[in-house]
């Protein structure tokens, strides 16, 4: 997988998608409506269970960008995909990753780029292992390109230490540009309860 960082993406030479860190305003104006508009299955996949609109609102209100990393891919008018990273340990060594998207075309390209940015951002905080829920085969296949993948009982552990170090050595910033054709399709995932990684 090529190294990259957050970016603006030109779609079909007309539309532009942006990848990057969401601000507090973005969480309120983009992330909240994005989560509310997810279908039942997508919400269940993202949050690990059914979530009412009120519960989604409370989740977004509680998000603290000092205690979490929130990344997104958005078109000029709406969010297409979002990643939340939450530390399981104080030093961020183990970090829970939750992702949701509504991409209809080129979903893999969008998700791969967002996951790459997530690995770099988490690695910068000290993360060596990302945790995602079991049953997210498409995500696991993408994450295999970043490091060793180990299956736990309810989650998958992805060793990103070496991969994230490449980013740090390169001194990349969180923003850049690339050009790809992209669309959308509904799919989502979430992080679940954490157990110690398998040895």
C-alpha positions as CSV (number, residue, x, y, z in Angstrom):
1,X,0.0,0.0,0.0
2,X,1.4,3.4,-1.0
3,X,2.0,5.9,1.8
4,X,-0.2,9.0,1.7
5,X,-1.9,11.4,4.0
6,X,-5.1,13.3,4.2
7,X,-6.1,14.9,0.9
8,X,-8.5,16.6,-1.5
9,X,-9.6,14.1,-4.1
10,X,-10.8,15.2,-7.5
11,X,-13.7,13.0,-8.8
12,X,-14.2,12.6,-12.5
13,X,-12.5,16.0,-12.9
14,X,-15.5,17.7,-11.5
15,X,-16.3,17.0,-7.8
16,X,-13.8,17.1,-5.0
17,X,-13.7,14.9,-1.9
18,X,-11.7,15.9,1.1
19,X,-10.0,13.5,3.5
20,X,-8.9,14.9,6.9
21,X,-9.5,15.5,10.6
22,X,-13.0,16.6,11.5
23,X,-13.3,19.8,13.6
24,X,-15.8,20.3,16.3
25,X,-18.0,22.1,13.8
26,X,-17.6,19.2,11.3
27,X,-18.7,16.8,14.0
28,X,-21.9,18.8,14.6
29,X,-22.7,19.7,10.9
30,X,-21.3,16.7,9.1
31,X,-20.8,13.7,11.3
32,X,-24.0,13.9,13.3
33,X,-26.3,14.0,10.2
34,X,-24.1,11.3,8.5
35,X,-24.7,8.9,11.5
36,X,-28.4,9.8,11.7
37,X,-28.9,9.0,8.0
38,X,-27.2,5.6,8.3
39,X,-29.7,2.7,7.8
40,X,-30.5,0.3,10.6
41,X,-27.9,-2.3,9.6
42,X,-25.2,0.3,9.0
43,X,-25.9,1.8,12.4
44,X,-25.8,-1.6,14.1
45,X,-22.5,-2.4,12.3
46,X,-21.0,0.9,13.3
47,X,-22.1,1.0,16.9
48,X,-22.3,-2.7,17.7
49,X,-26.1,-2.5,18.3
50,X,-29.2,-0.6,17.5
51,X,-28.9,3.2,18.1
52,X,-31.8,5.7,18.2
53,X,-31.4,9.2,16.8
54,X,-31.1,10.5,20.4
55,X,-28.4,8.0,21.2
56,X,-26.5,9.1,18.0
57,X,-26.9,12.7,19.1
58,X,-25.5,12.0,22.5
59,X,-22.6,10.0,21.0
60,X,-21.6,13.0,18.8
61,X,-22.0,15.5,21.7
62,X,-19.7,13.4,23.9
63,X,-16.9,13.1,21.3
64,X,-13.9,14.9,22.5
65,X,-11.2,15.5,19.9
66,X,-8.5,15.5,22.7
67,X,-9.5,12.0,23.7
68,X,-10.3,10.7,20.2
69,X,-9.3,11.1,16.6
70,X,-12.1,11.7,14.1
71,X,-11.3,11.5,10.4
72,X,-13.6,11.8,7.5
73,X,-14.0,11.8,3.7
74,X,-16.6,14.3,2.5
75,X,-17.9,15.8,-0.6
76,X,-18.8,19.5,-0.9
77,X,-22.2,18.9,0.8
78,X,-22.0,15.8,2.9
79,X,-19.8,13.2,4.7
80,X,-19.2,9.9,2.8
81,X,-17.2,8.0,5.4
82,X,-15.9,8.5,8.9
83,X,-13.4,6.9,11.2
84,X,-13.2,7.2,15.0
85,X,-10.1,6.2,16.9
86,X,-10.4,5.8,20.7
87,X,-7.5,4.8,22.9
88,X,-8.0,1.6,24.9
89,X,-4.9,2.3,26.9
90,X,-3.7,5.7,28.2
91,X,-0.7,5.8,26.0
92,X,-2.8,4.9,22.9
93,X,-0.8,1.7,22.4
94,X,-4.0,-0.2,21.8
95,X,-6.6,1.9,19.9
96,X,-10.1,1.0,18.9
97,X,-11.2,1.8,15.4
98,X,-14.8,2.4,14.3
99,X,-15.7,3.1,10.7
100,X,-18.9,3.8,8.7
101,X,-19.5,4.8,5.1
102,X,-22.2,5.4,2.6
103,X,-20.0,5.0,-0.6
104,X,-21.7,3.7,-3.7
105,X,-18.7,3.4,-6.0
106,X,-15.0,2.9,-5.5
107,X,-15.7,2.2,-1.8
108,X,-12.5,0.3,-1.4
109,X,-10.4,3.2,-2.5
110,X,-12.1,5.6,-0.1
111,X,-11.9,3.2,2.8
112,X,-8.3,2.2,2.1
113,X,-7.2,5.8,2.1
114,X,-9.2,6.6,5.3
115,X,-7.8,3.6,7.1
116,X,-4.3,4.6,6.0
117,X,-4.8,8.0,7.5
118,X,-6.2,6.4,10.6
119,X,-3.1,4.3,11.0
120,X,-0.8,7.3,10.6
121,X,-2.8,9.5,13.0
122,X,-3.0,6.7,15.6
123,X,0.7,5.9,15.2
124,X,1.5,9.5,15.8
125,X,-0.2,9.3,19.2
126,X,1.8,6.1,20.1
127,X,-0.5,3.4,18.8
128,X,1.1,0.1,17.9
129,X,-2.1,-2.0,17.6
130,X,-5.5,-1.1,16.0
131,X,-8.5,-3.1,17.1
132,X,-11.5,-3.7,14.9
133,X,-14.5,-6.0,15.4
134,X,-14.5,-9.5,14.0
135,X,-16.5,-10.1,10.8
136,X,-15.1,-7.1,9.0
137,X,-13.3,-9.1,6.3
138,X,-13.1,-6.2,3.8
139,X,-11.4,-4.0,6.4
140,X,-9.1,-6.8,7.4
141,X,-8.0,-7.4,3.9
142,X,-7.0,-3.7,3.5
143,X,-5.3,-3.6,6.9
144,X,-3.2,-6.7,6.1
145,X,-1.1,-4.3,3.9
146,X,-0.2,-2.4,7.0
147,X,1.0,-5.1,9.3
148,X,0.4,-8.5,11.0
149,X,-3.2,-9.3,11.6
150,X,-4.2,-11.5,14.6
151,X,-7.7,-12.7,15.3
152,X,-9.1,-12.5,18.8
153,X,-12.4,-13.8,20.1
154,X,-14.5,-10.7,19.2
155,X,-12.0,-8.5,17.5
156,X,-9.0,-8.4,15.2
157,X,-5.7,-6.9,16.2
158,X,-3.6,-5.1,13.5
159,X,0.1,-4.4,14.3
160,X,0.7,-0.9,12.7
161,X,3.9,0.0,14.6
162,X,6.3,-0.4,11.6
163,X,3.8,1.1,9.1
164,X,3.2,4.1,11.3
165,X,6.9,4.7,11.7
166,X,7.3,5.0,8.0
167,X,4.9,7.9,8.1
168,X,6.7,9.6,11.0
169,X,10.1,9.2,9.3
170,X,8.7,10.7,6.2
171,X,7.5,13.7,8.2
172,X,4.2,13.8,6.3
173,X,1.5,16.2,7.2
174,X,-2.2,15.5,7.6
175,X,-3.2,17.1,4.3
176,X,-2.4,16.5,0.6
177,X,-4.1,16.0,-2.7
178,X,-4.6,13.1,-5.1
179,X,-6.9,12.4,-8.0
180,X,-9.2,9.3,-8.3
181,X,-12.7,8.5,-9.5
182,X,-15.0,7.8,-6.6
183,X,-18.6,7.1,-5.8
184,X,-20.6,5.6,-2.8
185,X,-22.3,2.5,-1.2
186,X,-23.7,1.9,2.3
187,X,-21.5,-0.2,4.6
188,X,-20.2,0.3,8.1
189,X,-18.3,-1.2,11.0
190,X,-17.5,-0.5,14.6
191,X,-15.1,-1.3,17.3
192,X,-16.3,-3.6,20.1
193,X,-15.3,-4.7,23.7
194,X,-11.6,-5.2,23.9
195,X,-9.8,-8.3,25.2
196,X,-6.0,-8.8,25.4
197,X,-4.5,-9.7,22.1
198,X,-3.8,-13.3,21.4
199,X,-0.2,-14.3,21.9
